[in-house]
Amino acid sequence: MKKHISFLFLGLALASCQHEQEVETISTEEFLPKAQREYDYSEDTIQEVQKELSATQKVIKSNFNAVGFEINKTSGMNALIFMPDRLGHIKNEKLIFSADSVVYHYRHWQFKDSLQTMNAFYNWLDCFMEQCKSIRINENINGSYDAFAVWVSNSSIYYLSSDQKNINKSQWESILIPEEAIEWNYIMHQAKQGRIEWFMKKPENELQKNPES
């Protein structure tokens, strides 16, 4: 009798172990979430966002082999103070760029009318560039450490400077100011360490060079 009871307990124990083994044996595929689609990780590559160039930048880039516009934060030209910045302009464009390894500083101010334009220009001449010099019309003096050109019309003032020896005034005028038949009230042009040349409008609306310069 005891042997039959022992065999009975042994059989129950084996059945219990077999049952527990069957319950615990579960495939991981049954509870892991299944992907809804196959992922293409090549789509996750970082794409560089290209900043749109301004109209002026596009014109400059089309005229030179090597042009860079990523020097604004490092150039000392940022420290320059310009009087027209403070005198009610309706447009103020600023560029510091390199063209064929030469660094330039370009500014363009647009005003509501000729009265505001000329007021800004005359106030600028009262405190001109780094040394805040007071410059009179037609005065043949050095106005800045750098070479520069200034164009003044009834509605706009354009400025371009560089630390190179000189600026080709005619070339840059055709690049930066492509509009035809602009009547310039004044044009100032100076080589590095040179003296200002003045070009002014005659009564018949023609520019003449100051005979003293």
C-alpha positions in Angstrom: 0.0 0.0 0.0 2.8 2.4 0.9 4.4 1.7 -2.5 1.2 2.6 -4.3 1.0 5.8 -2.3 4.6 6.8 -3.1 4.1 6.2 -6.8 1.0 8.3 -6.7 2.8 11.3 -5.1 5.7 10.9 -7.5 3.3 11.0 -10.5 1.5 14.1 -9.2 4.8 15.9 -8.7 6.0 15.1 -12.2 2.7 16.3 -13.7 2.9 19.5 -11.7 6.5 20.2 -12.9 5.6 19.5 -16.5 2.6 21.9 -16.2 4.7 24.7 -14.7 7.3 24.2 -17.4 4.7 24.5 -20.1 3.3 27.7 -18.6 6.7 29.4 -18.2 7.9 28.6 -21.7 6.6 31.6 -23.7 7.9 32.9 -26.9 9.0 36.6 -26.8 7.4 37.2 -30.1 4.0 36.9 -28.4 4.4 40.0 -26.2 6.9 42.2 -28.0 5.2 45.0 -30.0 5.4 44.5 -33.7 6.6 47.3 -35.9 3.8 48.7 -38.1 6.3 49.4 -40.9 9.9 49.0 -41.8 12.0 52.1 -40.8 14.4 53.6 -43.3 17.0 55.2 -41.0 18.7 56.9 -44.0 15.8 59.4 -43.8 17.1 60.6 -40.4 20.3 62.2 -41.8 20.7 65.8 -40.8 20.2 68.2 -43.7 21.9 71.6 -43.5 19.5 74.5 -43.9 20.7 76.9 -46.5 20.1 80.6 -45.7 18.6 82.5 -48.6 20.9 85.1 -50.0 19.7 88.7 -50.2 19.5 90.4 -53.6 22.7 92.3 -52.9 24.5 89.1 -51.9 23.4 87.4 -55.1 24.7 90.2 -57.2 28.1 90.3 -55.4 28.4 86.5 -55.7 27.7 86.6 -59.4 30.6 89.1 -60.0 33.4 87.4 -58.1 35.0 83.9 -58.0 35.4 83.7 -54.2 32.9 85.4 -52.0 32.2 84.8 -48.3 29.4 86.3 -46.1 30.2 84.5 -42.8 32.6 87.0 -41.2 30.1 89.5 -39.7 30.7 88.3 -36.1 34.4 88.5 -36.2 35.2 91.6 -38.2 36.2 94.8 -36.3 34.1 96.7 -38.8 31.1 96.0 -36.6 32.3 98.5 -34.1 32.0 101.5 -36.5 29.2 104.0 -35.8 27.3 105.5 -38.6 25.2 108.7 -38.1 22.6 107.7 -40.7 21.7 104.7 -38.5 20.0 107.1 -36.1 18.1 109.4 -38.5 14.8 108.0 -39.5 15.7 105.7 -42.4 13.1 103.3 -43.9 15.7 100.8 -45.0 19.1 99.9 -43.6 21.1 97.1 -45.2 24.5 96.0 -43.9 27.0 93.5 -45.3 30.5 92.7 -44.3 31.9 90.3 -46.8 35.0 89.1 -48.6 35.4 89.1 -52.4 38.5 87.6 -53.9 40.2 87.6 -50.4 39.5 91.3 -49.8 37.1 92.3 -46.9 34.5 95.0 -47.6 31.9 96.8 -45.5 28.8 97.8 -47.3 25.9 99.9 -46.1 22.7 101.2 -47.8 20.2 103.6 -46.1 17.0 104.6 -47.8 14.9 107.6 -46.7 11.4 108.9 -47.2 12.4 111.9 -49.2 15.3 114.1 -50.3 15.0 116.3 -47.2 15.6 113.4 -44.8 18.3 112.0 -47.1 20.3 115.2 -47.2 19.8 115.8 -43.5 21.2 112.4 -42.7 24.2 113.1 -45.0 25.0 116.5 -43.6 24.8 115.2 -40.0 27.1 112.4 -41.0 29.6 114.9 -42.3 29.6 116.6 -38.9 30.9 113.4 -37.3 32.4 111.3 -40.0 33.7 107.8 -39.4 36.2 106.6 -36.8 37.7 109.9 -35.8 34.3 111.7 -35.8 35.8 114.4 -38.1 33.8 117.4 -39.2 34.0 117.6 -42.9 32.9 120.4 -45.2 31.6 119.9 -48.7 34.5 119.9 -51.2 37.0 119.7 -48.4 40.1 117.8 -49.6 41.1 115.9 -46.4 41.5 112.3 -45.2 38.2 111.2 -43.9 38.8 107.6 -42.8 41.6 105.1 -42.2 40.2 102.8 -45.0 39.6 103.3 -48.6 35.9 104.2 -49.2 33.2 105.5 -51.5 29.9 107.2 -50.7 27.0 107.7 -53.1 24.2 110.1 -52.2 21.0 110.4 -54.2 17.7 112.1 -53.3 16.5 108.9 -51.5 19.5 106.8 -50.6 23.0 106.8 -49.2 25.4 104.0 -50.2 28.7 103.3 -48.5 31.5 100.9 -49.3 34.9 100.6 -47.6 37.9 98.3 -47.5 41.3 98.1 -46.0 42.8 97.6 -49.4 44.7 100.4 -51.1 41.8 101.7 -53.1 38.3 101.0 -54.3 37.3 100.9 -57.9 34.4 103.4 -57.6 32.9 102.8 -61.1 33.1 99.0 -60.9 31.4 98.9 -57.5 28.8 101.4 -58.5 27.7 99.2 -61.4 27.6 96.1 -59.1 25.9 97.5 -56.0 23.7 100.1 -57.7 22.6 98.7 -61.0 19.8 101.1 -61.5 20.3 103.4 -64.5 20.2 107.2 -64.6 20.4 107.8 -60.9 21.1 111.5 -60.2 23.8 111.7 -57.6 23.9 114.8 -55.4 27.3 113.8 -54.1 29.9 111.1 -54.5 32.9 110.9 -52.2 35.9 108.7 -53.0 39.1 108.2 -51.1 42.0 105.9 -51.3 43.6 104.4 -48.2 45.7 107.2 -46.5 44.5 109.5 -49.3 42.3 112.5 -49.5 38.6 112.7 -50.4 37.7 113.3 -54.0 34.3 115.0 -54.5 31.9 114.5 -57.4 28.8 116.8 -57.3 25.8 117.5 -59.4 25.9 120.5 -61.7 22.8 122.6 -62.2 22.1 120.7 -65.4 22.2 117.4 -63.3 25.6 116.3 -64.4 28.3 115.2 -62.0 31.6 117.1 -62.0 34.7 116.4 -60.2 35.8 119.0 -57.6 38.7 120.8 -59.3 40.5 121.1 -56.0 40.7 117.3 -55.4 
